[in-house]
C-alpha cells in the first residue's frame, strides 16, 4: 500500500480565509515561472544585474510575508514540507542579495569575508535544489496518480536542471538547465495548487 493511499487529505489541518487566501494559494504558480524566466534573462543579458538584485530583495520580503501569513495553514502534511522549503529558502534568497551587494562593492567587509560568486551560487543552486525533496514528498502523499507523477517529475527536473547548469560551459547550457528546472517546478507547483 502506498503512503498516499492512507492520506485522504494532503493539504493542511487549518484553512484560513480572507482576501489574501487566493493570492497565497495561487501566487507560487505565477512566481515560480517568473523567477526562472528572470534568471534565464539575466544569463543571456536581457535582465540587468540591478533588476536581478531588486528581484532578490522583493522575493526575500515576499517569502517572509508568505510564511508569516500562512504559518498556521502550513502546520501539517505536505504544506508543512513546503513551509520548510520557504523557511530554508529565505536565507538562500538573502544570500543572493548579499552576493549582489558584495559584488557591487556596497558591502566591502562582506566581499572580503565571502566571495560574491559563492553567495550568488547559493541563491541560484539553492532554489534549484530546495524544492526537490518537497516535490518528492508531495509525490508520495498525493493520492492522485497523475499529480503524483508530475510531482516526481518536478523533483527530477530540479536536480537534473541544477546538474545541467553546473556542468554547462556556455550561457546557452546554463539557460537549458534553468529551463529544465523552471518547467519541472512550474508543472509541480500547478499540480500542487490543485491539492489546495
C-alpha positions as CSV (number, residue, x, y, z in Angstrom):
1,X,0.0,0.0,0.0
2,X,1.4,3.4,-1.0
3,X,1.6,6.0,1.8
4,X,-0.7,8.2,-0.3
5,X,-3.5,5.7,0.0
6,X,-3.6,6.4,3.7
7,X,-3.7,10.1,3.3
8,X,-7.2,11.2,2.1
9,X,-6.1,14.8,2.6
10,X,-2.6,16.0,1.8
11,X,-3.0,19.7,2.5
12,X,-3.4,21.2,5.9
13,X,-5.4,21.0,9.1
14,X,-6.4,24.6,9.4
15,X,-7.8,26.6,6.5
16,X,-7.5,30.3,6.5
17,X,-9.9,32.7,4.8
18,X,-9.8,36.3,3.8
19,X,-8.8,38.3,0.7
20,X,-5.1,37.2,0.8
21,X,-6.1,33.5,0.6
22,X,-6.5,33.5,-3.2
23,X,-3.1,35.1,-3.7
24,X,-1.4,32.7,-1.2
25,X,-2.9,29.7,-2.9
26,X,-2.1,30.7,-6.5
27,X,0.8,33.1,-6.1
28,X,3.5,30.5,-6.3
29,X,2.2,29.2,-9.6
30,X,2.8,32.7,-11.0
31,X,6.1,33.5,-9.2
32,X,8.0,30.3,-10.0
33,X,8.0,30.6,-13.8
34,X,8.5,34.4,-13.5
35,X,11.5,33.9,-11.2
36,X,13.2,31.3,-13.5
37,X,12.4,33.5,-16.6
38,X,14.1,36.4,-15.0
39,X,17.1,34.2,-14.1
40,X,17.4,33.0,-17.7
41,X,17.1,36.6,-18.9
42,X,19.9,37.6,-16.7
43,X,22.2,34.8,-18.0
44,X,21.7,36.0,-21.6
45,X,21.9,39.7,-20.8
46,X,18.2,40.6,-21.2
47,X,17.8,41.4,-17.5
48,X,20.3,43.7,-15.7
49,X,22.2,42.7,-12.6
50,X,20.4,45.6,-10.8
51,X,17.0,44.2,-11.8
52,X,18.0,40.8,-10.5
53,X,19.2,42.4,-7.2
54,X,15.8,44.1,-6.8
55,X,14.0,40.8,-7.6
56,X,16.0,39.1,-4.8
57,X,15.1,41.8,-2.4
58,X,11.4,41.6,-3.3
59,X,11.4,37.8,-3.1
60,X,13.0,37.9,0.3
61,X,10.2,40.1,1.5
62,X,7.5,38.1,-0.2
63,X,8.9,34.8,1.3
64,X,8.8,36.2,4.8
65,X,5.3,37.7,4.3
66,X,4.0,34.4,2.8
67,X,5.2,32.2,5.5
68,X,4.1,34.6,8.2
69,X,0.6,34.8,6.7
70,X,0.4,31.0,6.1
71,X,2.1,29.7,9.2
72,X,-1.0,28.0,10.7
73,X,-2.2,26.8,7.3
74,X,1.1,25.1,6.7
75,X,1.3,23.2,10.0
76,X,0.9,19.6,8.8
77,X,1.3,17.3,5.9
78,X,2.5,18.3,2.5
79,X,2.1,22.0,3.3
80,X,4.5,21.6,6.3
81,X,7.1,20.3,3.9
82,X,6.7,23.4,1.7
83,X,6.8,25.7,4.8
84,X,10.3,24.2,5.5
85,X,11.3,24.9,1.9
86,X,10.2,28.5,2.3
87,X,12.0,28.8,5.7
88,X,15.2,27.4,4.2
89,X,14.8,29.4,1.0
90,X,14.6,32.7,2.8
91,X,18.2,32.8,3.8
92,X,19.1,31.3,0.5
93,X,17.5,34.3,-1.2
94,X,19.1,36.7,1.2
95,X,22.4,35.2,0.2
96,X,21.7,36.4,-3.3
97,X,21.0,39.9,-2.0
98,X,24.3,39.8,-0.1
99,X,26.1,38.5,-3.2
100,X,25.0,41.4,-5.3
101,X,25.9,43.8,-2.5
102,X,29.4,42.2,-2.2
103,X,29.9,42.2,-6.0
104,X,28.9,45.8,-6.4
105,X,31.2,47.0,-3.6
106,X,28.3,48.1,-1.4
107,X,29.4,45.8,1.4
108,X,33.2,45.6,1.3
109,X,33.5,43.7,4.6
110,X,31.1,41.1,3.3
111,X,33.0,40.9,0.0
112,X,36.3,40.4,1.9
113,X,34.7,37.6,4.0
114,X,32.7,35.7,1.4
115,X,33.2,35.8,-2.4
116,X,30.2,37.3,-4.1
117,X,30.1,34.4,-6.6
118,X,29.7,31.9,-3.8
119,X,26.8,33.8,-2.3
120,X,25.1,34.1,-5.7
121,X,25.7,30.4,-6.4
122,X,23.9,29.6,-3.0
123,X,20.9,31.5,-4.2
124,X,20.9,30.1,-7.7
125,X,21.5,26.4,-6.9
126,X,19.7,26.6,-3.6
127,X,16.4,27.4,-5.4
128,X,17.0,24.8,-8.0
129,X,17.5,22.1,-5.3
130,X,15.5,23.1,-2.2
131,X,12.1,22.2,-3.8
132,X,13.2,18.7,-4.9
133,X,12.6,16.9,-1.6
134,X,9.3,18.6,-1.1
135,X,8.2,17.6,-4.6
136,X,9.3,14.1,-3.8
137,X,7.4,14.1,-0.5
138,X,4.3,15.5,-2.2
139,X,4.5,12.7,-4.8
140,X,4.4,10.1,-2.1
141,X,1.5,11.7,-0.3
142,X,-0.7,12.7,-3.2
143,X,-3.4,10.0,-3.8
144,X,-3.9,11.1,-7.4
145,X,-1.5,9.1,-9.6
146,X,-1.3,11.7,-12.3
147,X,-0.5,14.5,-10.0
148,X,1.9,12.3,-8.1
149,X,3.8,11.6,-11.3
150,X,4.0,15.3,-12.0
151,X,5.5,16.0,-8.6
152,X,8.0,13.2,-9.1
153,X,9.0,14.7,-12.5
154,X,9.3,18.1,-10.9
155,X,11.7,16.7,-8.3
156,X,13.8,15.0,-11.0
157,X,13.8,18.2,-13.2
158,X,15.0,20.2,-10.2
159,X,18.0,18.0,-9.7
160,X,18.7,17.4,-13.4
161,X,18.4,21.1,-14.3
162,X,20.9,22.0,-11.5
163,X,23.3,19.5,-12.8
164,X,23.0,20.7,-16.4
165,X,23.5,24.4,-15.3
166,X,26.5,23.4,-13.1
167,X,28.2,21.4,-15.9
168,X,27.4,23.9,-18.7
169,X,30.3,25.6,-20.3
170,X,28.2,28.2,-22.1
171,X,25.3,30.6,-21.2
172,X,23.1,28.5,-23.5
173,X,23.8,25.5,-21.4
174,X,23.0,27.4,-18.2
175,X,19.7,28.5,-19.7
176,X,18.9,24.9,-20.7
177,X,19.4,23.9,-17.0
178,X,17.2,26.8,-15.9
179,X,14.6,25.9,-18.4
180,X,14.5,22.3,-17.2
181,X,14.2,23.4,-13.6
182,X,11.6,26.1,-14.5
183,X,9.4,23.7,-16.5
184,X,9.5,21.0,-13.9
185,X,8.9,23.2,-10.9
186,X,6.1,25.1,-12.7
187,X,4.4,21.9,-13.5
188,X,4.8,20.7,-10.0
189,X,3.5,23.9,-8.4
190,X,0.5,23.9,-10.8
191,X,-0.2,20.3,-9.7
192,X,0.2,21.2,-6.0
193,X,-2.2,24.1,-6.4
194,X,-4.8,21.6,-7.4
195,X,-4.4,20.0,-3.9
196,X,-5.4,23.1,-2.0
